[in-house]
Every structure is written in structure tokens, then in C-alpha cells.
Amino acid sequence: MRAPGWLLGLAIGLALLVVFTGSGEHAPASASTAVATVPAEADAPVGALVLQRCGTCHGLDTLSHNPQDAAGWSRTVTSMQQLGAQISPQERDALVAYLARHFGPH
């Protein structure tokens, strides 16, 4: 039996609402206020950097299915560097903060 078209539209609309209203609003409890209040326009370049440095080997689902605090992401980034990820020291700090903010425990 097929679902009516309006039901499918409602489900898609709710999914988009959850994605666009819940994305990035939950900072880890241990995050400082400065980290939790990064404006979206300042966060976007780091998001692109995550796609460049992490997305070549991993999908975003890998990040979202493995939430970690800043210490955990720091260990993970170090492991990835040891495996060959090309990340500068300045990029490393930005990546860890971004990953903790957007892919941390909620």
C-alpha cells in the first residue's frame, strides 16, 4: 500500500525542519561560551575545511555516528594525521573545535 502524497510531503518537510533548526545548535556541555556562539558566517569556512580534510575519506554520517567531545576529536585528528591526513597546526585547532561543536555529544 502506498502512502498518500501529502503524507510523504509532510514527512520530508518535518525532516528538513529538524535538519535546519537543530543543526549546530547544541554545543557540548564542556564547551566554552566563545565556542558555542560562533556565527554561521565564521563557521562556514571551517565546515568547508572539514569536507576537504575529512570528507575525502569519510562521509558526514561517519562524523555524526561517532560523537565526541573536544578531547576525543583531538585524539581522532591526531590519529588521522598519523595515517597521512594533511592538516596544518592552525587547521587542526579549527577542525577540532568545529567537530566538537557540530559532532559532539548532545
PyMOL commands that place a pseudoatom at each C-alpha (Angstrom):
pseudoatom trace, name=CA, resn=MET, resi=1, chain=A, elem=C, hetatm=0, pos=[0.000, 0.000, 0.000]
pseudoatom trace, name=CA, resn=ARG, resi=2, chain=A, elem=C, hetatm=0, pos=[1.393, 3.414, -0.952]
pseudoatom trace, name=CA, resn=ALA, resi=3, chain=A, elem=C, hetatm=0, pos=[1.333, 6.400, 1.392]
pseudoatom trace, name=CA, resn=PRO, resi=4, chain=A, elem=C, hetatm=0, pos=[-0.670, 9.396, 0.185]
pseudoatom trace, name=CA, resn=GLY, resi=5, chain=A, elem=C, hetatm=0, pos=[1.443, 12.149, -1.404]
pseudoatom trace, name=CA, resn=TRP, resi=6, chain=A, elem=C, hetatm=0, pos=[0.612, 14.652, 1.341]
pseudoatom trace, name=CA, resn=LEU, resi=7, chain=A, elem=C, hetatm=0, pos=[1.928, 12.255, 3.978]
pseudoatom trace, name=CA, resn=LEU, resi=8, chain=A, elem=C, hetatm=0, pos=[5.218, 11.881, 2.141]
pseudoatom trace, name=CA, resn=GLY, resi=9, chain=A, elem=C, hetatm=0, pos=[5.437, 15.669, 1.754]
pseudoatom trace, name=CA, resn=LEU, resi=10, chain=A, elem=C, hetatm=0, pos=[4.771, 16.124, 5.461]
pseudoatom trace, name=CA, resn=ALA, resi=11, chain=A, elem=C, hetatm=0, pos=[7.494, 13.635, 6.367]
pseudoatom trace, name=CA, resn=ILE, resi=12, chain=A, elem=C, hetatm=0, pos=[10.010, 15.377, 4.099]
pseudoatom trace, name=CA, resn=GLY, resi=13, chain=A, elem=C, hetatm=0, pos=[9.017, 18.783, 5.471]
pseudoatom trace, name=CA, resn=LEU, resi=14, chain=A, elem=C, hetatm=0, pos=[9.456, 17.618, 9.062]
pseudoatom trace, name=CA, resn=ALA, resi=15, chain=A, elem=C, hetatm=0, pos=[12.831, 16.082, 8.261]
pseudoatom trace, name=CA, resn=LEU, resi=16, chain=A, elem=C, hetatm=0, pos=[14.005, 19.357, 6.690]
pseudoatom trace, name=CA, resn=LEU, resi=17, chain=A, elem=C, hetatm=0, pos=[12.680, 21.308, 9.673]
pseudoatom trace, name=CA, resn=VAL, resi=18, chain=A, elem=C, hetatm=0, pos=[14.645, 19.124, 12.075]
pseudoatom trace, name=CA, resn=VAL, resi=19, chain=A, elem=C, hetatm=0, pos=[17.811, 19.402, 9.997]
pseudoatom trace, name=CA, resn=PHE, resi=20, chain=A, elem=C, hetatm=0, pos=[17.680, 23.165, 9.540]
pseudoatom trace, name=CA, resn=THR, resi=21, chain=A, elem=C, hetatm=0, pos=[16.533, 24.139, 13.021]
pseudoatom trace, name=CA, resn=GLY, resi=22, chain=A, elem=C, hetatm=0, pos=[18.555, 21.637, 15.048]
pseudoatom trace, name=CA, resn=SER, resi=23, chain=A, elem=C, hetatm=0, pos=[21.863, 21.687, 13.168]
pseudoatom trace, name=CA, resn=GLY, resi=24, chain=A, elem=C, hetatm=0, pos=[24.763, 23.058, 15.180]
pseudoatom trace, name=CA, resn=GLU, resi=25, chain=A, elem=C, hetatm=0, pos=[22.681, 24.493, 17.999]
pseudoatom trace, name=CA, resn=HIS, resi=26, chain=A, elem=C, hetatm=0, pos=[23.809, 22.031, 20.621]
pseudoatom trace, name=CA, resn=ALA, resi=27, chain=A, elem=C, hetatm=0, pos=[27.303, 22.617, 21.923]
pseudoatom trace, name=CA, resn=PRO, resi=28, chain=A, elem=C, hetatm=0, pos=[28.922, 20.081, 24.211]
pseudoatom trace, name=CA, resn=ALA, resi=29, chain=A, elem=C, hetatm=0, pos=[28.368, 20.799, 27.881]
pseudoatom trace, name=CA, resn=SER, resi=30, chain=A, elem=C, hetatm=0, pos=[32.084, 21.350, 28.387]
pseudoatom trace, name=CA, resn=ALA, resi=31, chain=A, elem=C, hetatm=0, pos=[32.377, 23.845, 25.516]
pseudoatom trace, name=CA, resn=SER, resi=32, chain=A, elem=C, hetatm=0, pos=[33.167, 27.420, 26.399]
pseudoatom trace, name=CA, resn=THR, resi=33, chain=A, elem=C, hetatm=0, pos=[30.675, 30.162, 25.594]
pseudoatom trace, name=CA, resn=ALA, resi=34, chain=A, elem=C, hetatm=0, pos=[33.012, 31.527, 22.922]
pseudoatom trace, name=CA, resn=VAL, resi=35, chain=A, elem=C, hetatm=0, pos=[32.990, 28.195, 21.095]
pseudoatom trace, name=CA, resn=ALA, resi=36, chain=A, elem=C, hetatm=0, pos=[29.219, 27.786, 21.352]
pseudoatom trace, name=CA, resn=THR, resi=37, chain=A, elem=C, hetatm=0, pos=[28.455, 31.221, 19.898]
pseudoatom trace, name=CA, resn=VAL, resi=38, chain=A, elem=C, hetatm=0, pos=[30.440, 31.107, 16.660]
pseudoatom trace, name=CA, resn=PRO, resi=39, chain=A, elem=C, hetatm=0, pos=[28.432, 32.946, 13.981]
pseudoatom trace, name=CA, resn=ALA, resi=40, chain=A, elem=C, hetatm=0, pos=[27.441, 30.839, 10.969]
pseudoatom trace, name=CA, resn=GLU, resi=41, chain=A, elem=C, hetatm=0, pos=[29.402, 33.032, 8.545]
pseudoatom trace, name=CA, resn=ALA, resi=42, chain=A, elem=C, hetatm=0, pos=[32.589, 32.438, 10.570]
pseudoatom trace, name=CA, resn=ASP, resi=43, chain=A, elem=C, hetatm=0, pos=[31.849, 28.716, 10.903]
pseudoatom trace, name=CA, resn=ALA, resi=44, chain=A, elem=C, hetatm=0, pos=[31.241, 28.074, 7.191]
pseudoatom trace, name=CA, resn=PRO, resi=45, chain=A, elem=C, hetatm=0, pos=[34.911, 28.171, 6.076]
pseudoatom trace, name=CA, resn=VAL, resi=46, chain=A, elem=C, hetatm=0, pos=[35.808, 25.602, 8.737]
pseudoatom trace, name=CA, resn=GLY, resi=47, chain=A, elem=C, hetatm=0, pos=[32.901, 23.435, 7.593]
pseudoatom trace, name=CA, resn=ALA, resi=48, chain=A, elem=C, hetatm=0, pos=[34.368, 23.548, 4.081]
pseudoatom trace, name=CA, resn=LEU, resi=49, chain=A, elem=C, hetatm=0, pos=[37.750, 22.628, 5.557]
pseudoatom trace, name=CA, resn=VAL, resi=50, chain=A, elem=C, hetatm=0, pos=[36.162, 19.616, 7.284]
pseudoatom trace, name=CA, resn=LEU, resi=51, chain=A, elem=C, hetatm=0, pos=[34.807, 18.489, 3.917]
pseudoatom trace, name=CA, resn=GLN, resi=52, chain=A, elem=C, hetatm=0, pos=[38.228, 18.950, 2.301]
pseudoatom trace, name=CA, resn=ARG, resi=53, chain=A, elem=C, hetatm=0, pos=[40.317, 17.297, 5.005]
pseudoatom trace, name=CA, resn=CYS, resi=54, chain=A, elem=C, hetatm=0, pos=[37.902, 14.669, 6.343]
pseudoatom trace, name=CA, resn=GLY, resi=55, chain=A, elem=C, hetatm=0, pos=[35.365, 14.228, 3.545]
pseudoatom trace, name=CA, resn=THR, resi=56, chain=A, elem=C, hetatm=0, pos=[37.834, 12.753, 1.092]
pseudoatom trace, name=CA, resn=CYS, resi=57, chain=A, elem=C, hetatm=0, pos=[37.854, 9.540, 3.157]
pseudoatom trace, name=CA, resn=HIS, resi=58, chain=A, elem=C, hetatm=0, pos=[34.760, 9.831, 5.356]
pseudoatom trace, name=CA, resn=GLY, resi=59, chain=A, elem=C, hetatm=0, pos=[31.134, 10.764, 4.857]
pseudoatom trace, name=CA, resn=LEU, resi=60, chain=A, elem=C, hetatm=0, pos=[29.396, 13.119, 7.264]
pseudoatom trace, name=CA, resn=ASP, resi=61, chain=A, elem=C, hetatm=0, pos=[27.492, 10.123, 8.592]
pseudoatom trace, name=CA, resn=THR, resi=62, chain=A, elem=C, hetatm=0, pos=[30.795, 8.813, 9.983]
pseudoatom trace, name=CA, resn=LEU, resi=63, chain=A, elem=C, hetatm=0, pos=[31.196, 12.032, 11.947]
pseudoatom trace, name=CA, resn=SER, resi=64, chain=A, elem=C, hetatm=0, pos=[27.618, 12.158, 13.178]
pseudoatom trace, name=CA, resn=HIS, resi=65, chain=A, elem=C, hetatm=0, pos=[27.590, 8.496, 14.217]
pseudoatom trace, name=CA, resn=ASN, resi=66, chain=A, elem=C, hetatm=0, pos=[30.702, 8.957, 16.366]
pseudoatom trace, name=CA, resn=PRO, resi=67, chain=A, elem=C, hetatm=0, pos=[30.007, 11.982, 18.606]
pseudoatom trace, name=CA, resn=GLN, resi=68, chain=A, elem=C, hetatm=0, pos=[32.959, 13.066, 20.726]
pseudoatom trace, name=CA, resn=ASP, resi=69, chain=A, elem=C, hetatm=0, pos=[33.940, 15.995, 22.904]
pseudoatom trace, name=CA, resn=ALA, resi=70, chain=A, elem=C, hetatm=0, pos=[36.928, 18.196, 22.021]
pseudoatom trace, name=CA, resn=ALA, resi=71, chain=A, elem=C, hetatm=0, pos=[39.406, 15.815, 23.680]
pseudoatom trace, name=CA, resn=GLY, resi=72, chain=A, elem=C, hetatm=0, pos=[38.035, 12.890, 21.690]
pseudoatom trace, name=CA, resn=TRP, resi=73, chain=A, elem=C, hetatm=0, pos=[38.140, 14.789, 18.398]
pseudoatom trace, name=CA, resn=SER, resi=74, chain=A, elem=C, hetatm=0, pos=[41.671, 15.916, 19.189]
pseudoatom trace, name=CA, resn=ARG, resi=75, chain=A, elem=C, hetatm=0, pos=[42.734, 12.273, 19.567]
pseudoatom trace, name=CA, resn=THR, resi=76, chain=A, elem=C, hetatm=0, pos=[40.897, 11.339, 16.367]
pseudoatom trace, name=CA, resn=VAL, resi=77, chain=A, elem=C, hetatm=0, pos=[42.502, 14.155, 14.361]
pseudoatom trace, name=CA, resn=THR, resi=78, chain=A, elem=C, hetatm=0, pos=[45.916, 13.145, 15.693]
pseudoatom trace, name=CA, resn=SER, resi=79, chain=A, elem=C, hetatm=0, pos=[45.244, 9.543, 14.603]
pseudoatom trace, name=CA, resn=MET, resi=80, chain=A, elem=C, hetatm=0, pos=[44.186, 10.724, 11.152]
pseudoatom trace, name=CA, resn=GLN, resi=81, chain=A, elem=C, hetatm=0, pos=[47.363, 12.812, 10.863]
pseudoatom trace, name=CA, resn=GLN, resi=82, chain=A, elem=C, hetatm=0, pos=[49.415, 9.747, 11.764]
pseudoatom trace, name=CA, resn=LEU, resi=83, chain=A, elem=C, hetatm=0, pos=[47.622, 7.899, 8.967]
pseudoatom trace, name=CA, resn=GLY, resi=84, chain=A, elem=C, hetatm=0, pos=[48.564, 10.627, 6.488]
pseudoatom trace, name=CA, resn=ALA, resi=85, chain=A, elem=C, hetatm=0, pos=[45.913, 13.357, 6.716]
pseudoatom trace, name=CA, resn=GLN, resi=86, chain=A, elem=C, hetatm=0, pos=[47.492, 16.635, 5.655]
pseudoatom trace, name=CA, resn=ILE, resi=87, chain=A, elem=C, hetatm=0, pos=[46.391, 19.093, 8.366]
pseudoatom trace, name=CA, resn=SER, resi=88, chain=A, elem=C, hetatm=0, pos=[48.366, 22.160, 9.423]
pseudoatom trace, name=CA, resn=PRO, resi=89, chain=A, elem=C, hetatm=0, pos=[48.590, 23.143, 13.121]
pseudoatom trace, name=CA, resn=GLN, resi=90, chain=A, elem=C, hetatm=0, pos=[46.222, 26.097, 12.546]
pseudoatom trace, name=CA, resn=GLU, resi=91, chain=A, elem=C, hetatm=0, pos=[43.735, 23.901, 10.700]
pseudoatom trace, name=CA, resn=ARG, resi=92, chain=A, elem=C, hetatm=0, pos=[43.942, 21.267, 13.422]
pseudoatom trace, name=CA, resn=ASP, resi=93, chain=A, elem=C, hetatm=0, pos=[42.712, 23.598, 16.164]
pseudoatom trace, name=CA, resn=ALA, resi=94, chain=A, elem=C, hetatm=0, pos=[39.874, 24.888, 13.988]
pseudoatom trace, name=CA, resn=LEU, resi=95, chain=A, elem=C, hetatm=0, pos=[38.867, 21.364, 12.933]
pseudoatom trace, name=CA, resn=VAL, resi=96, chain=A, elem=C, hetatm=0, pos=[38.807, 20.039, 16.494]
pseudoatom trace, name=CA, resn=ALA, resi=97, chain=A, elem=C, hetatm=0, pos=[36.674, 22.971, 17.708]
pseudoatom trace, name=CA, resn=TYR, resi=98, chain=A, elem=C, hetatm=0, pos=[34.274, 22.619, 14.765]
pseudoatom trace, name=CA, resn=LEU, resi=99, chain=A, elem=C, hetatm=0, pos=[33.946, 18.853, 15.144]
pseudoatom trace, name=CA, resn=ALA, resi=100, chain=A, elem=C, hetatm=0, pos=[33.306, 19.150, 18.884]
pseudoatom trace, name=CA, resn=ARG, resi=101, chain=A, elem=C, hetatm=0, pos=[30.694, 21.862, 18.282]
pseudoatom trace, name=CA, resn=HIS, resi=102, chain=A, elem=C, hetatm=0, pos=[28.799, 20.108, 15.477]
pseudoatom trace, name=CA, resn=PHE, resi=103, chain=A, elem=C, hetatm=0, pos=[29.580, 16.437, 16.079]
pseudoatom trace, name=CA, resn=GLY, resi=104, chain=A, elem=C, hetatm=0, pos=[29.891, 16.366, 19.856]
pseudoatom trace, name=CA, resn=PRO, resi=105, chain=A, elem=C, hetatm=0, pos=[27.695, 14.589, 22.373]
pseudoatom trace, name=CA, resn=HIS, resi=106, chain=A, elem=C, hetatm=0, pos=[24.317, 16.268, 22.854]
for i in range(1, 106): cmd.bond("trace and resi %d" % i, "trace and resi %d" % (i + 1))
show_as sticks, trace
zoom trace
